[in-house]
Amino acid sequence: MTHILKSYPQYFDPTIQGLKTHEIRSNSDTGPFSPGDTLILREYDPKIGRYTGRVATTVITYVSPIPKPWIVPEFWVFSAKMLGLEIKAPSVN
């Protein structure tokens, strides 16, 4: 399955640098998530109110079992590995 999600610059940059290898996402973010799923992160800058055009493709490598006492059940915690970065023309949606 492929999930296309919005990612703010402060999270997007560490992801493409290989520093941030996890995601915490709500069920409303096109879950459920499973290992092997493709995760497409579109960088969205709320300061300018649009997508920047940078798109990172990752693959989910691990999904934490839910529920756990320290994880709210409506949220997913998972690891993802970078596959590639693409730069497109910026868009509003």
Kinemage of the C-alpha trace (Angstrom):
@kinemage 1
@onewidth
@group {chain A} dominant
@subgroup {mainchain}
@vectorlist {calphas} color= white
{ca met a 1} P 0.000 0.000 0.000
{ca thr a 2} L 1.155 3.565 -0.656
{ca his a 3} L 0.514 6.403 1.810
{ca ile a 4} L 0.951 10.045 0.750
{ca leu a 5} L 1.468 12.353 3.718
{ca lys a 6} L 2.252 15.984 4.464
{ca ser a 7} L 5.567 16.657 6.251
{ca tyr a 8} L 6.622 19.996 7.748
{ca pro a 9} L 10.154 21.262 6.991
{ca gln a 10} L 11.434 20.689 10.556
{ca tyr a 11} L 10.613 16.965 10.145
{ca phe a 12} L 11.257 16.618 6.420
{ca asp a 13} L 14.878 17.819 6.493
{ca pro a 14} L 16.056 15.339 9.174
{ca thr a 15} L 14.230 12.571 7.291
{ca ile a 16} L 16.046 13.173 4.015
{ca gln a 17} L 19.347 13.546 5.894
{ca gly a 18} L 18.842 10.073 7.390
{ca leu a 19} L 18.664 11.421 10.950
{ca lys a 20} L 14.930 10.884 11.511
{ca thr a 21} L 13.985 7.285 10.778
{ca his a 22} L 10.651 7.144 12.596
{ca glu a 23} L 7.154 8.540 12.198
{ca ile a 24} L 4.345 9.079 14.683
{ca arg a 25} L 1.082 9.361 12.794
{ca ser a 26} L -2.632 9.448 13.540
{ca asn a 27} L -5.089 6.870 12.194
{ca ser a 28} L -6.541 9.751 10.161
{ca asp a 29} L -3.226 9.889 8.218
{ca thr a 30} L -4.292 7.084 5.834
{ca gly a 31} L -3.502 4.286 8.314
{ca pro a 32} L -3.266 1.428 9.002
{ca phe a 33} L 0.440 1.206 8.271
{ca ser a 34} L 2.331 -2.038 7.647
{ca pro a 35} L 5.949 -3.049 7.028
{ca gly a 36} L 6.697 -2.905 3.311
{ca asp a 37} L 4.241 -0.053 2.663
{ca thr a 38} L 5.548 2.893 0.656
{ca leu a 39} L 5.391 6.237 2.417
{ca ile a 40} L 5.538 9.332 0.227
{ca leu a 41} L 6.265 12.465 2.241
{ca arg a 42} L 5.419 15.778 0.572
{ca glu a 43} L 7.116 18.728 2.251
{ca tyr a 44} L 4.553 21.370 3.222
{ca asp a 45} L 5.621 24.770 4.533
{ca pro a 46} L 2.863 26.258 6.724
{ca lys a 47} L 4.596 29.665 6.659
{ca ile a 48} L 3.872 30.029 2.944
{ca gly a 49} L 0.795 27.791 2.935
{ca arg a 50} L 1.876 25.387 0.208
{ca tyr a 51} L 3.903 22.357 -0.741
{ca thr a 52} L 7.551 23.101 -1.524
{ca gly a 53} L 7.877 20.528 -4.285
{ca arg a 54} L 10.263 18.261 -2.367
{ca val a 55} L 8.996 14.690 -2.141
{ca ala a 56} L 10.700 11.885 -0.201
{ca thr a 57} L 9.902 8.240 -0.858
{ca thr a 58} L 10.433 5.857 2.042
{ca val a 59} L 9.509 2.296 2.902
{ca ile a 60} L 8.077 1.283 6.272
{ca thr a 61} L 10.437 -1.193 7.914
{ca tyr a 62} L 8.832 -1.691 11.340
{ca val a 63} L 5.526 -0.885 13.025
{ca ser a 64} L 5.389 -0.768 16.829
{ca pro a 65} L 2.753 -3.058 18.298
{ca ile a 66} L -0.297 -1.129 19.484
{ca pro a 67} L -1.650 -0.469 22.046
{ca lys a 68} L 1.046 0.096 24.619
{ca pro a 69} L 0.538 2.083 27.787
{ca trp a 70} L 2.728 4.920 26.515
{ca ile a 71} L 1.201 5.133 23.005
{ca val a 72} L -2.260 6.601 22.423
{ca pro a 73} L -4.207 3.878 20.509
{ca glu a 74} L -5.232 6.229 17.670
{ca phe a 75} L -1.580 6.723 16.740
{ca trp a 76} L 0.966 4.648 14.846
{ca val a 77} L 4.672 4.603 15.588
{ca phe a 78} L 6.835 3.128 12.861
{ca ser a 79} L 10.292 3.166 11.297
{ca ala a 80} L 10.925 4.063 7.684
{ca lys a 81} L 13.952 3.952 5.408
{ca met a 82} L 14.661 6.589 2.755
{ca leu a 83} L 14.517 5.386 -0.840
{ca gly a 84} L 14.759 8.658 -2.747
{ca leu a 85} L 14.156 12.382 -3.039
{ca glu a 86} L 12.407 14.170 -5.879
{ca ile a 87} L 11.951 17.894 -6.475
{ca lys a 88} L 8.837 19.034 -8.325
{ca ala a 89} L 7.249 22.413 -8.929
{ca pro a 90} L 5.713 23.795 -5.719
{ca ser a 91} L 1.947 23.451 -5.396
{ca val a 92} L -0.882 24.614 -3.184
{ca asn a 93} L -2.460 21.154 -2.734
